[in-house]
Amino acid sequence: ALDWTTIGQIAREEASFGVAPIEGNFQAILETLQNNIDAPSPNLETFLGLSGDTLTSLGAIEGSGIKQTITANAGDVLTFAWNFLSDQDPPDADFNDFAFFNLNNTLIQLANTNSPTIFSVSRLLKETGYQSYSYTIPTTGNYTLGFGIVDVGDDSVNSALLVDNVKVTTVQVPEPVSTLSLAMFGL
């Protein structure tokens, strides 16, 4: 189990939520429930280690986030499953809530209210369905990994991000075979 630090509206959900976890019995849900006073955008930016007004410049008003520090080697692969859910229907450019992940101050948007969605049997109206994401770690070191969901333009419609099966996998590099050992097998 990974140890996460949280801000905003965060919970663990089981399959009874209406969306089954990808791995195990639980998944994390981050929501933009109305009046999320703990996590206005500037607080969320600080919490996730994002520089300046990364989220507020994109129109974010409030949101929720989780983070942790990971140690990884160059070539390791970070993978996770995510599902964006929203009650924003129809999509509206002025209220384009979005979900993202952050790795060492690099924000990567996963989905927004304009992303293709299907009807959700959860308590939210629609969802993208679980998607997989994979990222190859460029250099060995410590990384701050974060996930977030934000309300854009207003705080009256709930959007959410489900996150599951987060892991860092070490890719084994085969050892080179020496010429001497090949010559010995050729005898």
Summary of the structure (lengths in Angstrom):
residues: 187
radius of gyration: 19.7
end to end distance: 51.3
largest distance: 77.2
contacts: 582
relative contact order: 0.26
helix: 13%
strand: 44%
